[in-house]
Amino acid sequence: MGAGGGFKQTLVGAGVGDSVAKFAVGAHLSVLLLGWLVAAGLRLATGSATVATVTAAGIVAPLAPGLSPTHVALLALAVGAGSLIFSHVNDAGFWLVKSCSG
């Protein structure tokens, strides 16, 4: 969790969050789709759902203040769902399911 927070802060400090926000506005992407795509991309790149969730939340956070409370909740769900994509053998969740299901 700490590594995810540190990675998120590094990306936000480097201006990645602002760049993603500008890209989303220019591309006319839905904020929900953008949150899912960022989380899924980070999940595939890092292999960690926790790091993907924390980092993606920090990246799309600048877009949240203009949303309704319902859309903020949906954005949180989209980030969470994107971070769970492609559970593979180096993921702790994979081993948990494997060991519990035999």
RALIN-V894957 format. One record per residue. N is the residue number from 1. RES is the residue in three letters. PSI is psi in whole degrees, 0 to 359 (* if undefined). OMEGA is omega in whole degrees, 0 to 359 (* if undefined). Layout:
BEGIN
((N:RES:PSI:OMEGA) (N:RES:PSI:OMEGA))
END
This chain:
BEGIN
((1:MET:318:179) (2:GLY:321:179) (3:ALA:321:178) (4:GLY:318:178) (5:GLY:319:178) (6:GLY:318:178) (7:PHE:317:178) (8:LYS:314:182) (9:GLN:325:177) (10:THR:314:180) (11:LEU:318:180) (12:VAL:318:178) (13:GLY:329:179) (14:ALA:355:178) (15:GLY:13:181) (16:VAL:321:180) (17:GLY:316:179) (18:ASP:322:178) (19:SER:318:178) (20:VAL:319:179) (21:ALA:317:178) (22:LYS:319:178) (23:PHE:316:182) (24:ALA:318:179) (25:VAL:316:181) (26:GLY:327:182) (27:ALA:355:181) (28:HIS:40:177) (29:LEU:145:173) (30:SER:140:178) (31:VAL:324:180) (32:LEU:316:178) (33:LEU:319:179) (34:LEU:315:178) (35:GLY:318:179) (36:TRP:315:181) (37:LEU:318:180) (38:VAL:314:180) (39:ALA:318:180) (40:ALA:318:178) (41:GLY:318:178) (42:LEU:324:178) (43:ARG:316:179) (44:LEU:326:182) (45:ALA:322:186) (46:THR:334:183) (47:GLY:4:183) (48:SER:123:178) (49:ALA:324:180) (50:THR:312:179) (51:VAL:319:180) (52:ALA:318:181) (53:THR:309:183) (54:VAL:318:182) (55:THR:315:180) (56:ALA:321:178) (57:ALA:320:178) (58:GLY:328:181) (59:ILE:319:183) (60:VAL:356:180) (61:ALA:323:179) (62:PRO:342:180) (63:LEU:345:187) (64:ALA:326:184) (65:PRO:332:181) (66:GLY:2:184) (67:LEU:157:174) (68:SER:162:178) (69:PRO:326:178) (70:THR:317:180) (71:HIS:329:175) (72:VAL:318:177) (73:ALA:319:178) (74:LEU:325:177) (75:LEU:319:177) (76:ALA:319:177) (77:LEU:321:180) (78:ALA:318:178) (79:VAL:317:179) (80:GLY:318:180) (81:ALA:320:179) (82:GLY:328:182) (83:SER:350:181) (84:LEU:2:181) (85:ILE:150:171) (86:PHE:60:175) (87:SER:116:185) (88:HIS:183:193) (89:VAL:347:176) (90:ASN:12:181) (91:ASP:136:179) (92:ALA:325:178) (93:GLY:324:177) (94:PHE:313:183) (95:TRP:328:177) (96:LEU:312:178) (97:VAL:317:180) (98:LYS:314:183) (99:SER:329:180) (100:CYS:335:182) (101:SER:356:177) (102:GLY:*:*))
END
